[in-house]
Amino acid sequence: MEQANHNDQEVFDAEVIDSSVIDESVFRKVLLRAGRSLAKPALEAFEMILDTRTPPQARVSLIAALTYLIMPIDLMPDFIPVAGFSDDLVALTAVISLWSQHMNPEIRNRARRKLDRWFPL
């Protein structure tokens, strides 16, 4: 019975990942409003999701953190100047630190390149 539950969990994780699509244009609009300091960890999380070596459990929690970022109404609504994205930053950095062992230079480089394209210096 325990084996069946484990297999069910793997199927559930795969279904969540396959059915969770983050619209990059919406994601970009939110990040452009939020600013470069929030965009960096958000793009790192996004690239971790896309990396096939990231385990399903990590992807699910990263998707949840990015979904929280995209939602306009949350603990601290994003339209509040300065403080609006602070809770999103905390959520993202907490989830990234939880799964930091799966972050690698390749993921960081992809995120940095996208960050530099979206926020030219």
All heavy atoms as an XYZ file, in Angstrom:
966
protein
N       0.821     -1.191      0.000
C       0.000      0.000      0.000
C       0.865      1.255      0.000
O       0.567      2.217     -0.673
C      -0.927     -0.040      1.222
C      -1.893      1.100      1.268
S      -3.065      0.948     -0.092
C      -4.211      2.186      0.303
N       1.963      1.219      0.762
C       2.838      2.383      0.824
C       3.427      2.687     -0.547
O       3.544      3.844     -0.941
C       3.954      2.138      1.839
C       4.780      3.384      2.077
C       5.760      3.191      3.209
O       5.397      2.571      4.218
O       6.893      3.671      3.053
N       3.791      1.664     -1.306
C       4.326      1.857     -2.652
C       3.293      2.535     -3.554
O       3.633      3.421     -4.318
C       4.745      0.502     -3.259
C       5.350      0.611     -4.651
C       6.657      1.377     -4.658
O       7.394      1.399     -3.682
N       6.952      2.029     -5.770
N       2.042      2.162     -3.454
C       0.992      2.776     -4.267
C       0.860      4.254     -3.933
O       0.718      5.085     -4.819
C      -0.337      2.066     -4.057
N       0.902      4.611     -2.653
C       0.819      6.015     -2.257
C       1.997      6.808     -2.789
O       1.853      7.937     -3.213
C       0.746      6.154     -0.734
C      -0.596      5.722     -0.192
O      -1.584      5.695     -0.920
N      -0.624      5.377      1.085
N       3.193      6.218     -2.757
C       4.385      6.888     -3.285
C       4.219      7.144     -4.778
O       4.505      8.237     -5.262
C       5.628      6.048     -3.000
C       6.886      6.651     -3.532
N       7.433      7.803     -3.006
C       7.680      6.282     -4.566
C       8.519      8.103     -3.689
N       8.686      7.194     -4.631
N       3.749      6.153     -5.520
C       3.533      6.317     -6.962
C       2.460      7.361     -7.245
O       2.583      8.141     -8.178
C       3.162      4.989     -7.623
C       4.337      4.038     -7.681
O       5.486      4.451     -7.595
N       4.040      2.762     -7.814
N       1.393      7.364     -6.447
C       0.342      8.370     -6.615
C       0.913      9.769     -6.422
O       0.563     10.696     -7.137
C      -0.797      8.153     -5.626
C      -1.620      6.911     -5.951
O      -1.493      6.387     -7.078
O      -2.376      6.460     -5.060
N       1.806      9.926     -5.435
C       2.413     11.233     -5.162
C       3.251     11.676     -6.355
O       3.209     12.836     -6.744
C       3.275     11.167     -3.892
C       3.890     12.515     -3.517
C       2.853     13.555     -3.160
O       1.840     13.250     -2.561
N       3.100     14.782     -3.556
N       4.031     10.769     -6.953
C       4.843     11.121     -8.111
C       3.960     11.549     -9.284
O       4.266     12.520     -9.972
C       5.732      9.949     -8.516
C       6.882      9.712     -7.558
C       7.714      8.505     -7.936
O       7.519      7.964     -9.035
O       8.560      8.114     -7.121
N       2.869     10.842     -9.502
C       1.952     11.199    -10.584
C       1.346     12.565    -10.307
O       1.281     13.418    -11.188
C       0.848     10.125    -10.741
C      -0.251     10.600    -11.674
C       1.451      8.825    -11.255
N       0.924     12.799     -9.067
C       0.349     14.094     -8.706
C       1.349     15.212     -8.955
O       1.020     16.224     -9.554
C      -0.071     14.097     -7.232
C      -0.492     15.460     -6.747
C      -1.711     15.997     -7.131
C       0.344     16.211     -5.943
C      -2.096     17.252     -6.701
C      -0.039     17.471     -5.514
C      -1.257     17.985     -5.891
N       2.604     15.025     -8.505
C       3.630     16.044     -8.713
C       3.821     16.333    -10.194
O       3.897     17.487    -10.600
C       4.972     15.605     -8.114
C       4.954     15.607     -6.588
O       4.044     16.235     -6.003
O       5.853     14.992     -6.002
N       3.885     15.293    -11.008
C       4.075     15.474    -12.448
C       2.898     16.213    -13.066
O       3.073     17.092    -13.898
C       4.278     14.120    -13.130
N       1.677     15.878    -12.625
C       0.495     16.554    -13.169
C       0.493     18.036    -12.800
O       0.155     18.881    -13.608
C      -0.777     15.891    -12.642
C      -1.064     14.549    -13.273
C      -2.257     13.849    -12.639
O      -2.888     14.425    -11.732
O      -2.544     12.723    -13.042
N       0.882     18.356    -11.576
C       0.917     19.756    -11.152
C       1.919     20.522    -11.998
O       1.646     21.605    -12.484
C       1.265     19.872     -9.647
C       1.568     21.316     -9.275
C       0.124     19.340     -8.808
N       3.084     19.939    -12.198
C       4.113     20.615    -12.984
C       3.657     20.779    -14.424
O       3.780     21.849    -15.005
C       5.445     19.839    -12.911
C       5.998     19.942    -11.484
C       6.448     20.398    -13.906
C       7.117     18.991    -11.202
N       3.107     19.718    -15.019
C       2.688     19.791    -16.413
C       1.541     20.769    -16.618
O       1.451     21.418    -17.637
C       2.273     18.401    -16.922
C       3.471     17.472    -17.060
O       4.599     17.988    -17.116
O       3.261     16.250    -17.095
N       0.650     20.896    -15.632
C      -0.512     21.748    -15.811
C      -0.265     23.181    -15.353
O      -1.102     24.038    -15.557
C      -1.712     21.167    -15.059
O      -1.460     21.201    -13.673
N       0.870     23.443    -14.715
C       1.167     24.786    -14.219
C       2.037     25.512    -15.227
O       3.208     25.222    -15.368
C       1.886     24.715    -12.878
O       1.065     24.104    -11.940
N       1.416     26.428    -15.929
C       2.141     27.204    -16.921
C       2.170     28.639    -16.447
O       1.133     29.224    -16.157
C       1.452     27.108    -18.302
C       2.159     27.977    -19.315
C       1.385     25.665    -18.760
N       3.376     29.177    -16.336
C       3.519     30.570    -15.961
C       3.664     31.356    -17.251
O       4.596     31.145    -18.022
C       4.731     30.775    -15.035
C       4.490     30.022    -13.732
C       4.983     32.249    -14.782
C       5.653     30.003    -12.793
N       2.720     32.231    -17.501
C       2.724     33.061    -18.701
C       3.882     34.045    -18.582
O       3.869     34.938    -17.736
C       1.383     33.789    -18.822
C       1.272     34.612    -20.079
O       2.299     34.967    -20.682
O       0.128     34.918    -20.463
N       4.882     33.889    -19.437
C       6.088     34.703    -19.324
C       5.808     36.190    -19.546
O       6.455     37.038    -18.936
C       7.178     34.212    -20.286
C       8.515     34.815    -19.976
C       9.672     34.144    -20.688
O       9.606     32.934    -20.965
O      10.645     34.843    -20.975
N       4.836     36.526    -20.376
C       4.547     37.950    -20.597
C       3.944     38.583    -19.341
O       4.298     39.711    -18.974
C       3.620     38.147    -21.798
O       2.360     37.578    -21.558
N       3.072     37.863    -18.644
C       2.513     38.364    -17.379
C       3.621     38.435    -16.337
O       3.751     39.422    -15.602
C       1.352     37.459    -16.891
C       0.910     37.847    -15.484
C       0.196     37.504    -17.858
N       4.418     37.403    -16.278
C       5.543     37.323    -15.355
C       6.475     38.518    -15.562
O       6.870     39.192    -14.615
C       6.259     35.992    -15.601
C       7.407     35.689    -14.698
C       7.274     35.722    -13.318
C       8.627     35.324    -15.228
C       8.337     35.410    -12.495
C       9.693     35.004    -14.409
C       9.547     35.051    -13.037
N       6.788     38.813    -16.807
C       7.685     39.928    -17.128
C       7.072     41.267    -16.701
O       7.757     42.114    -16.129
C       7.997     39.942    -18.620
C       8.981     41.026    -18.972
C       9.381     40.984    -20.414
N      10.398     41.999    -20.637
C      10.714     42.484    -21.793
N      10.131     42.033    -22.885
N      11.628     43.414    -21.912
N       5.786     41.475    -16.969
C       5.120     42.729    -16.570
C       5.201     42.936    -15.063
O       5.478     44.036    -14.591
C       3.655     42.732    -17.018
C       3.467     42.947    -18.493
C       1.996     42.875    -18.855
C       1.818     42.850    -20.363
N       0.424     42.664    -20.759
N       4.954     41.873    -14.305
C       5.019     41.964    -12.847
C       6.441     42.308    -12.412
O       6.651     43.184    -11.572
C       4.543     40.655    -12.179
C       4.853     40.645    -10.685
C       3.060     40.453    -12.417
N       7.421     41.640    -12.999
C       8.803     41.886    -12.602
C       9.274     43.282    -12.990
O      10.024     43.912    -12.242
C       9.731     40.825    -13.201
C       9.554     39.416    -12.635
C      10.560     38.464    -13.242
C       9.658     39.418    -11.123
N       8.835     43.778    -14.128
C       9.216     45.132    -14.526
C       8.656     46.156    -13.536
O       9.303     47.159    -13.237
C       8.759     45.435    -15.954
C       9.531     44.679    -17.046
C       8.909     44.927    -18.410
C      11.012     45.053    -17.045
N       7.467     45.893    -13.011
C       6.890     46.758    -11.979
C       7.614     46.598    -10.650
O       7.815     47.558     -9.919
C       5.416     46.410    -11.772
C       4.462     47.402    -12.339
C       3.043     47.165    -11.851
N       2.938     46.016    -10.954
C       1.960     45.139    -10.970
N       0.979     45.266    -11.791
N       1.933     44.123    -10.150
N       7.992     45.371    -10.332
C       8.598     45.069     -9.037
C      10.035     45.569     -8.945
O      10.488     45.961     -7.873
C       8.560     43.563     -8.785
N      10.751     45.520    -10.050
C      12.129     45.996    -10.052
C      13.149     44.871    -10.082
O      12.847     43.703     -9.852
N      14.367     45.265    -10.370
C      15.471     44.330    -10.580
C      15.776     43.482     -9.339
O      16.117     42.314     -9.462
C      16.710     45.107    -11.019
C      17.853     44.248    -11.468
C      19.034     45.082    -11.965
N      20.132     44.215    -12.307
C      20.441     43.835    -13.526
N      19.736     44.267    -14.552
N      21.460     43.032    -13.748
N      15.669     44.069     -8.138
C      16.038     43.309     -6.929
C      15.112     42.118     -6.691
O      15.540     41.090     -6.178
C      16.087     44.213     -5.702
O      14.825     44.781     -5.467
N      13.856     42.238     -7.057
C      12.925     41.112     -6.947
C      13.023     40.208     -8.177
O      12.828     38.995     -8.077
C      11.495     41.600     -6.779
C      10.432     40.498     -6.659
C      10.648     39.680     -5.387
C       9.054     41.079     -6.643
N      13.346     40.796     -9.307
C      13.417     40.016    -10.541
C      14.519     38.964    -10.489
O      14.351     37.867    -11.020
C      13.620     40.941    -11.741
N      15.631     39.270     -9.844
C      16.747     38.313     -9.800
C      16.342     36.972     -9.176
O      16.465     35.935     -9.817
C      17.945     38.924     -9.081
C      19.162     38.014     -9.050
C      20.301     38.673     -8.283
C      21.529     37.821     -8.261
N      21.416     36.623     -7.456
N      15.837     36.949     -7.926
C      15.441     35.644     -7.381
C      14.249     35.028     -8.124
O      14.144     33.805     -8.232
C      15.107     35.929     -5.921
C      14.868     37.391     -5.844
C      15.687     38.016     -6.929
N      13.361     35.861     -8.650
C      12.214     35.324     -9.398
C      12.685     34.610    -10.654
O      12.190     33.526    -10.983
C      11.241     36.443     -9.747
N      13.635     35.198    -11.355
C      14.151     34.555    -12.571
C      14.968     33.315    -12.236
O      14.938     32.336    -12.986
C      14.965     35.557    -13.388
C      14.114     36.625    -14.070
C      14.985     37.737    -14.646
C      13.240     36.016    -15.156
N      15.674     33.334    -11.119
C      16.392     32.126    -10.702
C      15.393     31.004    -10.407
O      15.609     29.852    -10.805
C      17.263     32.413     -9.482
C      18.474     33.252     -9.819
C      19.326     33.610     -8.608
O      18.863     33.431     -7.450
O      20.445     34.087     -8.826
N      14.308     31.337     -9.729
C      13.270     30.332     -9.445
C      12.665     29.817    -10.748
O      12.467     28.611    -10.920
C      12.190     30.927     -8.554
N      12.375     30.722    -11.662
C      11.800     30.350    -12.958
C      12.732     29.404    -13.716
O      12.295     28.374    -14.241
C      11.540     31.624    -13.770
C      10.822     31.397    -15.064
C       9.492     31.020    -15.092
C      11.478     31.579    -16.273
C       8.821     30.823    -16.286
C      10.821     31.385    -17.472
C       9.492     31.003    -17.484
N      14.014     29.726    -13.733
C      14.982     28.862    -14.425
C      15.147     27.523    -13.723
O      15.363     26.505    -14.373
C      16.333     29.576    -14.570
C      16.299     30.750    -15.525
C      15.920     30.381    -16.960
O      16.207     29.253    -17.412
O      15.318     31.233    -17.648
N      15.016     27.481    -12.397
C      15.073     26.203    -11.687
C      13.887     25.328    -12.081
O      14.035     24.114    -12.222
C      15.084     26.419    -10.169
C      16.428     26.851     -9.638
S      16.408     27.082     -7.845
C      16.332     25.391     -7.268
N      12.728     25.951    -12.263
C      11.536     25.202    -12.681
C      11.764     24.584    -14.056
O      11.404     23.436    -14.299
C      10.294     26.112    -12.693
C       9.911     26.520    -11.280
C       9.120     25.442    -13.397
C       8.919     27.665    -11.202
N      12.370     25.349    -14.944
C      12.583     24.873    -16.310
C      13.668     23.810    -16.409
O      13.688     23.032    -17.362
C      12.950     26.052    -17.224
C      11.887     27.134    -17.381
C      12.420     28.270    -18.257
C      10.605     26.560    -17.954
N      14.567     23.766    -15.443
C      15.682     22.823    -15.479
C      15.171     21.416    -15.163
O      14.567     21.191    -14.112
C      16.752     23.241    -14.476
C      18.050     22.508    -14.702
O      18.110     21.301    -14.387
O      19.000     23.131    -15.204
N      15.406     20.494    -16.064
C      14.901     19.120    -15.904
C      15.543     18.385    -14.725
O      15.004     17.384    -14.268
C      15.119     18.296    -17.186
O      16.512     18.299    -17.504
C      14.321     18.886    -18.341
N      16.661     18.878    -14.222
C      17.320     18.225    -13.081
C      16.705     18.627    -11.749
O      16.986     18.013    -10.725
C      18.816     18.556    -13.084
C      19.533     17.975    -14.311
C      20.887     18.567    -14.452
N      20.714     19.979    -14.842
C      21.690     20.752    -15.281
N      22.916     20.285    -15.366
N      21.458     21.997    -15.627
N      15.853     19.641    -11.749
C      15.197     20.065    -10.511
C      14.110     19.049    -10.169
O      13.255     18.754    -10.996
C      14.576     21.464    -10.679
O      15.600     22.379    -11.078
C      13.952     21.944     -9.385
N      14.131     18.517     -8.940
C      13.137     17.497     -8.573
C      11.705     18.062     -8.546
O      11.507     19.263     -8.336
C      13.550     17.049     -7.181
C      14.687     17.872     -6.767
C      15.077     18.792     -7.871
N      10.725     17.199     -8.764
C       9.328     17.637     -8.796
C       8.892     18.400     -7.551
O       8.190     19.398     -7.650
C       8.534     16.336     -8.941
C       9.482     15.374     -9.555
C      10.844     15.763     -9.055
N       9.317     17.963     -6.363
C       8.913     18.647     -5.132
C       9.411     20.088     -5.134
O       8.699     21.001     -4.701
C       9.467     17.926     -3.891
C       9.078     16.491     -3.780
C      10.045     15.545     -4.491
O      10.750     15.898     -5.432
N      10.049     14.303     -4.056
N      10.621     20.297     -5.601
C      11.181     21.653     -5.665
C      10.405     22.484     -6.685
O      10.069     23.646     -6.419
C      12.662     21.596     -6.039
N      10.106     21.898     -7.824
C       9.363     22.632     -8.857
C       8.003     23.092     -8.353
O       7.590     24.224     -8.595
C       9.169     21.755    -10.092
C      10.420     21.560    -10.890
C      10.121     20.720    -12.096
N      11.313     20.515    -12.873
C      11.364     19.745    -13.932
N      10.275     19.113    -14.350
N      12.480     19.599    -14.600
N       7.313     22.220     -7.647
C       5.978     22.559     -7.142
C       6.064     23.758     -6.194
O       5.283     24.701     -6.297
C       5.312     21.341     -6.461
C       4.065     21.751     -5.705
C       4.979     20.279     -7.503
N       7.009     23.737     -5.270
C       7.102     24.856     -4.323
C       7.597     26.132     -5.005
O       7.160     27.229     -4.653
C       7.975     24.496     -3.117
O       9.276     24.169     -3.523
N       8.462     26.010     -6.005
C       8.909     27.185     -6.757
C       7.756     27.780     -7.572
O       7.602     29.004     -7.651
C      10.087     26.825     -7.664
C      11.397     26.514     -6.931
C      12.356     25.749     -7.843
C      12.041     27.778     -6.401
N       6.949     26.919     -8.163
C       5.766     27.386     -8.902
C       4.823     28.116     -7.947
O       4.283     29.173     -8.280
C       5.048     26.210     -9.602
C       5.874     25.730    -10.796
C       3.644     26.615    -10.055
C       5.408     24.408    -11.387
N       4.654     27.579     -6.761
C       3.775     28.234     -5.769
C       4.301     29.615     -5.409
O       3.529     30.578     -5.326
C       3.650     27.359     -4.527
N       5.607     29.728     -5.219
C       6.192     31.032     -4.875
C       6.027     32.026     -6.015
O       5.703     33.201     -5.785
C       7.668     30.874     -4.515
N       6.213     31.576     -7.251
C       6.048     32.488     -8.396
C       4.575     32.845     -8.604
O       4.260     33.965     -9.001
C       6.647     31.883     -9.659
C       8.179     31.819     -9.675
C       8.668     31.200    -10.975
C       8.799     33.179     -9.458
N       3.694     31.919     -8.328
C       2.259     32.205     -8.421
C       1.883     33.265     -7.389
O       1.126     34.183     -7.678
C       1.438     30.924     -8.214
O       1.815     29.980     -9.224
C      -0.051     31.191     -8.309
N       2.429     33.147     -6.199
C       2.199     34.146     -5.148
C       2.680     35.522     -5.614
O       2.019     36.533     -5.385
C       2.929     33.716     -3.872
C       2.680     34.614     -2.687
C       1.485     34.531     -1.975
C       3.634     35.525     -2.265
C       1.250     35.347     -0.886
C       3.408     36.343     -1.168
C       2.217     36.248     -0.489
O       1.982     37.057      0.598
N       3.816     35.552     -6.294
C       4.355     36.805     -6.825
C       3.421     37.420     -7.862
O       3.170     38.626     -7.846
C       5.738     36.557     -7.456
C       6.316     37.680     -8.310
C       6.648     38.891     -7.454
C       7.537     37.199     -9.049
N       2.885     36.615     -8.732
C       2.050     37.104     -9.836
C       0.682     37.576     -9.349
O       0.104     38.500     -9.901
C       1.924     36.018    -10.928
C       3.282     35.816    -11.606
C       0.868     36.389    -11.952
C       3.335     34.621    -12.528
N       0.174     36.960     -8.272
C      -1.143     37.347     -7.753
C      -1.088     38.785     -7.232
O      -0.247     39.102     -6.391
C      -1.567     36.405     -6.628
C      -1.865     35.015     -7.095
S      -2.239     33.867     -5.740
C      -3.428     34.767     -4.791
N      -1.960     39.660     -7.703
C      -1.897     41.063     -7.282
C      -2.336     41.288     -5.831
O      -1.904     42.229     -5.190
C      -2.845     41.778     -8.248
C      -3.757     40.717     -8.745
C      -2.994     39.428     -8.696
N      -3.193     40.441     -5.328
C      -3.662     40.587     -3.944
C      -3.105     39.422     -3.137
O      -3.396     38.269     -3.408
C      -5.207     40.584     -3.876
C      -5.797     41.674     -4.762
C      -5.675     40.722     -2.436
C      -5.434     43.092     -4.366
N      -2.264     39.745     -2.165
C      -1.705     38.737     -1.280
C      -1.524     39.375      0.092
O      -2.179     40.373      0.391
C      -0.410     38.137     -1.851
C       0.597     39.183     -2.315
O       0.699     40.243     -1.677
O       1.280     38.934     -3.311
N      -0.657     38.834      0.913
C      -0.478     39.333      2.270
C      -0.245     40.842      2.277
O      -0.847     41.579      3.051
C       0.692     38.605      2.939
C       0.948     38.927      4.397
C      -0.268     38.574      5.240
C       2.162     38.155      4.890
N       0.624     41.307      1.413
C       0.897     42.738      1.263
C       0.616     43.058     -0.203
O       1.424     42.739     -1.070
C       2.357     43.035      1.601
C       2.707     44.495      1.588
S       2.061     45.408      2.991
C       3.140     44.846      4.281
N      -0.555     43.625     -0.531
C      -0.916     43.861     -1.940
C       0.166     44.617     -2.702
O       0.761     45.567     -2.195
C      -2.212     44.678     -1.843
C      -2.782     44.300     -0.512
C      -1.598     44.081      0.384
N       0.432     44.156     -3.923
C       1.540     44.664     -4.719
C       1.399     46.130     -5.108
O       2.387     46.778     -5.432
C       1.713     43.804     -5.981
C       2.075     42.365     -5.631
O       2.561     42.123     -4.515
O       1.858     41.488     -6.488
N       0.207     46.673     -5.068
C       0.035     48.070     -5.462
C       0.482     49.048     -4.375
O       0.576     50.244     -4.617
C      -1.410     48.367     -5.888
C      -2.428     48.121     -4.808
C      -2.676     49.071     -3.827
C      -3.144     46.932     -4.782
C      -3.611     48.836     -2.828
C      -4.082     46.694     -3.794
C      -4.322     47.646     -2.810
N       0.802     48.563     -3.172
C       1.277     49.436     -2.095
C       2.740     49.788     -2.398
O       3.579     48.894     -2.505
C       1.163     48.751     -0.714
C      -0.299     48.470     -0.396
C       1.816     49.598      0.369
C      -0.514     47.668      0.869
N       3.035     51.072     -2.544
C       4.411     51.469     -2.874
C       5.424     50.937     -1.867
O       5.164     50.858     -0.675
C       4.361     53.000     -2.835
C       2.926     53.342     -3.000
C       2.148     52.205     -2.382
N       6.580     50.572     -2.345
C       7.733     50.063     -1.609
C       7.447     48.724     -0.917
O       8.110     47.744     -1.177
C       8.286     51.094     -0.593
C       9.515     50.545      0.105
C       8.601     52.419     -1.273
N       6.479     48.659     -0.046
C       6.215     47.452      0.737
C       5.467     46.379     -0.044
O       5.476     45.217      0.350
C       5.418     47.809      1.979
N       4.841     46.729     -1.139
C       3.965     45.815     -1.856
C       4.597     44.507     -2.287
O       3.953     43.464     -2.266
N       5.862     44.552     -2.665
C       6.518     43.324     -3.134
C       7.421     42.705     -2.063
O       8.075     41.702     -2.320
C       7.330     43.608     -4.401
C       6.472     43.799     -5.623
C       6.242     45.068     -6.135
C       5.892     42.712     -6.254
C       5.450     45.248     -7.263
C       5.091     42.882     -7.378
C       4.867     44.153     -7.876
N       7.449     43.273     -0.866
C       8.356     42.760      0.161
C       8.003     41.332      0.579
O       8.891     40.503      0.769
C       8.390     43.687      1.373
O       7.101     43.786      1.947
N       6.723     41.021      0.714
C       6.336     39.661      1.093
C       6.655     38.673     -0.020
O       7.032     37.529      0.231
C       4.864     39.587      1.487
C       3.923     40.019      0.381
O       4.255     40.963     -0.359
O       2.847     39.417      0.245
N       6.555     39.132     -1.271
C       6.894     38.264     -2.396
C       8.388     37.926     -2.379
O       8.773     36.785     -2.631
C       6.539     38.963     -3.719
C       5.072     39.333     -3.792
O       4.245     38.425     -3.963
O       4.753     40.532     -3.662
N       9.216     38.933     -2.083
C      10.660     38.717     -2.016
C      11.006     37.731     -0.912
O      11.817     36.825     -1.114
C      11.377     40.052     -1.808
C      12.898     39.986     -1.738
C      13.473     39.406     -3.035
C      13.484     41.362     -1.473
N      10.367     37.867      0.235
C      10.609     36.947      1.355
C      10.218     35.522      0.958
O      10.971     34.570      1.198
C       9.849     37.400      2.627
C       9.862     36.324      3.698
C      10.438     38.697      3.151
N       9.053     35.366      0.347
C       8.594     34.029     -0.064
C       9.557     33.412     -1.073
O       9.926     32.233     -0.953
C       7.188     34.108     -0.651
N       9.969     34.195     -2.059
C      10.879     33.673     -3.088
C      12.230     33.276     -2.503
O      12.731     32.189     -2.795
C      11.113     34.723     -4.174
C      10.095     34.768     -5.276
C      10.304     36.000     -6.148
C      10.163     33.514     -6.119
N      12.817     34.145     -1.704
C      14.142     33.819     -1.161
C      14.077     32.625     -0.214
O      15.001     31.819     -0.179
C      14.782     35.042     -0.475
O      13.893     35.556      0.510
C      15.123     36.117     -1.482
N      12.972     32.489      0.519
C      12.830     31.334      1.415
C      12.751     30.033      0.619
O      13.422     29.050      0.953
C      11.590     31.502      2.283
N      11.964     30.023     -0.430
C      11.819     28.805     -1.234
C      13.119     28.489     -1.971
O      13.536     27.335     -2.036
C      10.631     28.925     -2.215
C      10.597     27.775     -3.198
C       9.329     28.987     -1.444
N      13.775     29.502     -2.491
C      15.047     29.266     -3.184
C      16.089     28.718     -2.212
O      16.823     27.786     -2.544
C      15.547     30.549     -3.884
C      14.674     30.824     -5.110
C      17.009     30.412     -4.307
C      14.951     32.146     -5.788
N      16.152     29.263     -1.003
C      17.132     28.748     -0.042
C      16.812     27.314      0.357
O      17.716     26.515      0.588
C      17.236     29.658      1.179
O      16.068     29.612      1.936
N      15.522     26.985      0.415
C      15.113     25.614      0.727
C      15.652     24.627     -0.311
O      16.053     23.518      0.020
C      13.588     25.541      0.788
C      12.960     24.187      1.076
C      13.306     23.717      2.483
C      11.447     24.275      0.921
N      15.666     25.029     -1.564
C      16.094     24.154     -2.652
C      17.446     24.566     -3.248
O      17.771     24.197     -4.371
C      15.030     24.128     -3.748
C      13.716     23.631     -3.242
C      12.596     24.367     -3.007
C      13.390     22.294     -2.883
N      11.588     23.565     -2.519
C      12.049     22.278     -2.434
C      14.100     21.087     -2.894
C      11.412     21.130     -2.005
C      13.460     19.933     -2.464
C      12.129     19.964     -2.031
N      18.247     25.294     -2.493
C      19.507     25.851     -3.016
C      20.484     24.785     -3.520
O      21.298     25.076     -4.396
C      20.180     26.719     -1.964
O      20.518     25.949     -0.828
N      20.384     23.585     -3.006
C      21.299     22.534     -3.467
C      21.071     22.187     -4.941
O      21.915     21.572     -5.572
C      21.208     21.276     -2.587
C      19.927     20.483     -2.729
C      18.821     20.933     -1.777
O      18.805     22.059     -1.296
N      17.879     20.041     -1.509
N      19.939     22.611     -5.505
C      19.645     22.341     -6.912
C      19.973     23.536     -7.816
O      19.827     23.450     -9.027
C      18.169     21.947     -7.085
C      17.821     20.736     -6.281
N      18.300     19.484     -6.574
C      17.082     20.609     -5.155
C      17.857     18.624     -5.670
N      17.114     19.276     -4.804
N      20.409     24.634     -7.203
C      20.840     25.803     -7.976
C      22.253     25.510     -8.473
O      23.081     24.988     -7.741
C      20.841     27.041     -7.078
C      21.276     28.314     -7.770
S      20.128     28.908     -9.011
C      18.801     29.480     -7.966
N      22.508     25.822     -9.716
C      23.841     25.610    -10.255
C      24.239     26.822    -11.107
O      23.395     27.672    -11.410
C      23.900     24.288    -11.040
C      22.947     24.267    -12.213
O      22.912     25.196    -13.022
N      22.166     23.203    -12.329
N      25.513     26.921    -11.481
C      25.962     28.087    -12.262
C      25.202     28.264    -13.579
O      24.945     29.394    -13.998
C      27.443     27.799    -12.519
C      27.854     26.903    -11.400
C      26.629     26.061    -11.094
N      24.814     27.178    -14.210
C      24.072     27.259    -15.468
C      22.717     27.953    -15.264
O      22.314     28.827    -16.046
C      23.877     25.847    -16.024
C      23.211     25.784    -17.370
C      23.018     24.339    -17.816
O      23.888     23.487    -17.532
O      21.980     24.075    -18.443
N      22.009     27.587    -14.209
C      20.718     28.205    -13.896
C      20.919     29.686    -13.577
O      20.198     30.539    -14.076
C      20.031     27.476    -12.720
C      19.565     26.088    -13.157
C      18.860     28.291    -12.171
C      19.086     25.207    -12.013
N      21.919     29.981    -12.749
C      22.208     31.387    -12.402
C      22.532     32.210    -13.643
O      22.085     33.349    -13.767
C      23.361     31.470    -11.414
C      22.999     31.075    -10.020
C      24.159     31.410     -9.066
N      24.064     30.672     -7.838
C      23.291     30.987     -6.821
N      22.522     32.040     -6.902
N      23.268     30.264     -5.733
N      23.323     31.636    -14.554
C      23.705     32.362    -15.779
C      22.504     32.626    -16.678
O      22.369     33.711    -17.234
C      24.792     31.608    -16.541
C      26.135     31.700    -15.848
O      26.405     32.628    -15.107
N      26.980     30.708    -16.075
N      21.629     31.630    -16.830
C      20.420     31.848    -17.645
C      19.551     32.943    -17.033
O      19.038     33.812    -17.743
C      19.622     30.549    -17.787
C      20.252     29.533    -18.717
C      19.304     28.404    -19.085
N      18.532     27.857    -17.997
C      18.797     26.697    -17.386
N      19.834     25.966    -17.767
N      18.017     26.257    -16.410
N      19.402     32.911    -15.717
C      18.599     33.930    -15.032
C      19.252     35.308    -15.176
O      18.567     36.297    -15.440
C      18.438     33.567    -13.557
N      20.564     35.387    -15.017
C      21.265     36.660    -15.133
C      21.158     37.243    -16.538
O      20.924     38.444    -16.716
C      22.732     36.517    -14.739
C      23.442     37.877    -14.620
C      24.935     37.761    -14.334
N      25.710     37.582    -15.533
C      26.055     36.444    -16.164
N      25.725     35.332    -15.748
N      26.758     36.382    -17.233
N      21.280     36.395    -17.555
C      21.142     36.876    -18.945
C      19.748     37.449    -19.190
O      19.597     38.513    -19.792
C      21.456     35.757    -19.940
C      22.943     35.476    -20.085
C      23.248     34.587    -21.276
N      22.576     33.302    -21.233
C      23.064     32.201    -20.659
N      24.234     32.227    -20.073
N      22.374     31.080    -20.687
N      18.730     36.759    -18.704
C      17.359     37.254    -18.872
C      17.171     38.545    -18.071
O      16.559     39.494    -18.552
C      16.350     36.192    -18.428
C      14.922     36.520    -18.821
C      14.005     35.365    -18.557
C      14.156     34.324    -19.635
N      13.217     33.214    -19.541
N      17.711     38.603    -16.865
C      17.630     39.799    -16.034
C      18.269     40.986    -16.750
O      17.681     42.071    -16.792
C      18.340     39.547    -14.693
C      18.333     40.694    -13.695
C      16.924     40.914    -13.147
C      19.304     40.386    -12.550
N      19.426     40.782    -17.355
C      20.114     41.866    -18.070
C      19.355     42.308    -19.321
O      19.393     43.479    -19.676
C      21.539     41.448    -18.437
C      22.442     41.330    -17.216
O      22.077     41.880    -16.144
O      23.503     40.679    -17.312
N      18.647     41.366    -19.970
C      17.828     41.745    -21.133
C      16.610     42.559    -20.709
O      16.242     43.530    -21.360
C      17.353     40.492    -21.896
C      18.323     39.969    -22.903
C      17.696     38.964    -23.875
N      16.760     38.014    -23.300
C      17.088     36.826    -22.794
N      18.335     36.437    -22.766
N      16.160     36.016    -22.305
N      15.976     42.141    -19.623
C      14.758     42.804    -19.168
C      15.050     44.102    -18.435
O      14.221     45.002    -18.416
C      13.953     41.877    -18.256
C      13.336     40.704    -18.952
C      13.503     40.330    -20.266
C      12.456     39.732    -18.383
N      12.780     39.196    -20.523
C      12.112     38.798    -19.387
C      11.923     39.554    -17.123
C      11.272     37.730    -19.182
C      11.075     38.479    -16.896
C      10.757     37.577    -17.920
N      16.220     44.197    -17.794
C      16.623     45.387    -17.029
C      18.010     45.829    -17.494
O      18.990     45.637    -16.780
C      16.655     45.088    -15.531
C      15.336     44.774    -14.922
C      14.849     43.468    -14.906
C      14.565     45.775    -14.360
C      13.621     43.171    -14.339
C      13.345     45.497    -13.780
C      12.864     44.192    -13.769
N      18.101     46.417    -18.680
C      19.418     46.841    -19.163
C      20.048     47.867    -18.211
O      19.347     48.739    -17.678
C      19.140     47.468    -20.523
C      17.704     47.233    -20.808
C      17.022     46.774    -19.586
N      21.334     47.737    -18.008
C      22.033     48.681    -17.112
C      22.377     49.963    -17.793
O      22.394     50.194    -18.896
C      23.310     48.027    -16.570
C      23.054     46.803    -15.692
C      24.369     46.159    -15.309
C      22.277     47.191    -14.447
